[in-house]
Amino acid sequence: MSRQVRLVKVLVQPVFVLDDGQNISEVPIEEHVIPASEWPTYSSERFPREVAEWQAQLDHQDAGATP
């Protein structure tokens, strides 16, 4: 019997900080489970898209904030 190594999932826990120009604070991010079928394109497609969406939300919130 021949055995084969197979990727089932990848656990990803990115570390981000919020930087307002004066302060840097780490943002707690939970671990994400990436199914093996999504792994080949996760870092090149999904992850950048999720980060861009998060940045857009922050930009929208900051646009509504009063200085």
N, C-alpha and C positions, 0 to 999 in steps of 0.2 A: 504494500500500500504506500502510495506516494503522498506526502503531506505538502500543503501549499500555504504560504502566508497570504492572508487576505485582509485588506483594510476594511474595517467596519464603520468606524467613525473617527473623527478628530475632535478633541476638546480644545477650544480656543478661548483664551482669556486675555483680551487686549488690555493694555494699561494706557489710559489717557489722562491728561491734565487739562484744566481750564486755565488759560493765561489771559489776564485782563491788562497786561502791560505793567502791572505793579505787583500782582500776586499770582502765584501758581498753586493750584489746589488739585490734588489727585481725585479723579472721579471713580468711584467704585463701580466696576462693571462685572456682571456675573459671567460665569463660564458659559460658552455657547457650544452646543453639540452640532457639528457639521457632519451630515451623513457622507459616507464615502463617495456616493454618486455625485455630490456637489463639490467635493474637495478640489478637483482639477481646476475649476473656475472660481473658487471662493475668493482667493486673494487678488485675482485680476479683475473680477467683475462685481461680485456681491459685496465684499468688504468695502471697496472704495465707494460704492453706491450708498451703503448704509452710513458711512462716515460723512459723505456729502449731504445726505438727508438730515443728519444730526446737526451739522454745521448750519444748514439752512434754517432749521428750527431755532438755533441759538441766535442767528442773525435777525430773524423775525422778532424774537423776544427782545433783543437789544434795540431794534428799531422802534419798538413801542415804549421803551424805558425812557424816563426823563433823567437827564444828567444831574 
